[in-house]
Amino acid sequence: MPAPDDSLGSFAAVLAGELPGQWSSQYHPDRGGNTDHDELTADVWDMDQVADAMAEYIVDYCAVLTRRADGTRLFIMDRKGHDDGFLIAAMAPEDLPVEAFRGVREPDGIAVDEDPFRAAKHVSLRLLPRYEKALAQVRDNASRLAAEQAGTQERVVLTWSGEDLVAAQPDRDDIAKALTEYGFVFDEAQNLFVLSDGDSARVAASVRAVGHRLSELGVGVLLSRPPGRPAPDTAPAQPPVSPARSPHRTR
């Protein structure tokens, strides 16, 4: 029978292969006398059962999954105090100011059994949507903070989430209308506007068009993309005569 730490490492490796997109798995073993992993647990974005477990028990070994497209990270640890199972939580991004997280509900983690295939479904349907919603809100807060500090115009932040572009629901109806006119669809479950299209040319056209329209409204656009991901070809172009519509799907 495999040791508990071997079981966690194997579980994480299989889970990485079952999640949508490309993920890598890194196992962090028990280090003997130095058994905690503070540099990792400090980034766990949870105020529920995962945080409680970390407060009550030493995290002697764990694993981190990283999505290659955008750097999204998931933290995995044993379900302490139970005979089996694991706890999985999202990890907060490291490139955003602490103030941007204020007022944003944490995308609390989940408990799963030892079947990585079932766990992948729970992560995809429950944890990742909560994380993406929270991240969009934090990035929007960060943009507002930067604008306030610089005394610049209001901005809409477009963030890559896997293959989609998402934007937090704006406070202004005219901004929401502009997003909708140029291909974004409001996802009520996530409280986000989503531009989902596999054609990079149409995505670039939508971004250019909505950028031009928002500029007319006195609103800037910030395209936030993970390192290594090329930006769509959004070079300035003549504004379209009418909104460029294309079929989109909600997530």
Backbone hydrogen bonds, N-H to C=O, Kabsch-Sander energy under -0.5 kcal/mol:
donor,donor_aa,acceptor,acceptor_aa,energy
7,S,3,A,-2.3
8,L,4,P,-2.0
9,G,5,D,-2.2
10,S,6,D,-2.3
11,F,7,S,-2.4
12,A,8,L,-2.6
13,A,9,G,-1.9
14,V,10,S,-2.1
15,L,11,F,-2.6
16,A,12,A,-2.2
17,G,13,A,-1.0
17,G,14,V,-0.5
18,E,14,V,-0.8
18,E,15,L,-1.1
19,L,15,L,-1.3
23,W,21,G,-0.6
24,S,66,T,-2.4
26,Q,64,V,-2.3
28,H,62,C,-3.2
34,N,31,R,-1.3
35,T,33,G,-1.0
40,L,37,H,-1.6
41,T,37,H,-2.6
42,A,38,D,-1.9
43,D,40,L,-1.6
44,V,41,T,-1.2
45,W,90,A,-2.9
46,D,44,V,-1.2
52,D,48,D,-2.3
53,A,49,Q,-2.2
54,M,50,V,-2.2
55,A,51,A,-1.8
56,E,52,D,-1.7
57,Y,53,A,-2.6
60,D,58,I,-1.3
62,C,28,H,-2.1
63,A,76,I,-2.0
64,V,26,Q,-2.5
65,L,74,L,-2.5
66,T,24,S,-2.3
67,R,72,T,-3.0
68,R,22,Q,-2.6
68,R,66,T,-0.5
70,D,67,R,-0.5
71,G,67,R,-2.6
73,R,91,M,-0.5
74,L,65,L,-2.4
75,F,89,A,-3.6
76,I,63,A,-2.7
77,M,87,L,-2.1
79,R,85,G,-2.0
80,K,78,D,-1.7
82,H,79,R,-1.6
86,F,112,V,-2.4
87,L,77,M,-2.8
88,I,110,I,-2.7
89,A,75,F,-2.3
90,A,107,P,-0.6
91,M,73,R,-2.1
92,A,43,D,-3.3
100,A,97,P,-1.2
101,F,98,V,-1.7
102,R,99,E,-1.0
104,V,101,F,-1.8
105,R,103,G,-0.5
108,D,106,E,-1.9
110,I,88,I,-2.6
112,V,86,F,-2.7
119,A,115,D,-2.2
120,A,116,P,-1.9
121,K,117,F,-1.2
122,H,118,R,-1.9
123,V,119,A,-2.6
124,S,120,A,-2.4
125,L,121,K,-2.5
126,R,122,H,-2.3
127,L,122,H,-1.2
128,L,123,V,-2.9
130,R,126,R,-1.2
131,Y,127,L,-2.4
132,E,128,L,-2.8
133,K,129,P,-2.0
134,A,130,R,-2.3
135,L,131,Y,-3.0
136,A,132,E,-2.1
137,Q,133,K,-1.7
138,V,134,A,-2.4
139,R,135,L,-2.8
140,D,136,A,-2.0
141,N,137,Q,-2.4
142,A,138,V,-2.6
143,S,139,R,-2.1
144,R,140,D,-2.2
145,L,141,N,-2.6
146,A,142,A,-2.4
147,A,143,S,-2.3
148,E,144,R,-2.5
149,Q,145,L,-2.4
150,A,146,A,-2.0
151,G,147,A,-1.2
152,T,147,A,-2.0
156,V,220,G,-2.7
158,L,156,V,-0.6
158,L,222,L,-3.0
159,T,157,V,-0.6
159,T,166,V,-2.9
160,W,224,S,-1.4
161,S,164,D,-3.2
164,D,161,S,-2.0
165,L,195,L,-2.3
166,V,159,T,-2.7
167,A,193,F,-2.1
169,Q,191,N,-1.0
176,A,172,R,-1.7
177,K,173,D,-2.4
178,A,174,D,-1.8
179,L,175,I,-2.2
180,T,176,A,-2.2
181,E,177,K,-2.5
182,Y,178,A,-1.3
183,G,180,T,-1.3
184,F,179,L,-2.4
185,V,194,V,-2.8
187,D,192,L,-3.5
188,E,186,F,-0.8
191,N,187,D,-1.8
192,L,187,D,-1.5
193,F,167,A,-3.0
194,V,185,V,-2.9
194,V,192,L,-0.5
195,L,165,L,-3.3
196,S,194,V,-0.7
197,D,195,L,-0.6
200,S,198,G,-0.8
203,V,199,D,-2.1
204,A,200,S,-2.5
205,A,201,A,-2.2
206,S,202,R,-2.4
207,V,203,V,-2.5
208,R,204,A,-2.6
209,A,205,A,-2.5
210,V,206,S,-2.8
211,G,207,V,-2.1
212,H,208,R,-2.3
213,R,209,A,-2.3
214,L,210,V,-2.7
215,S,211,G,-1.9
216,E,212,H,-1.6
217,L,213,R,-1.0
218,G,215,S,-1.5
219,V,214,L,-3.0
220,G,154,E,-3.4
222,L,156,V,-2.8
223,L,221,V,-0.5
224,S,158,L,-3.0
224,S,222,L,-0.8
225,R,223,L,-0.6
229,R,226,P,-1.9
234,T,232,P,-1.7
245,R,243,P,-1.1
249,R,196,S,-0.7
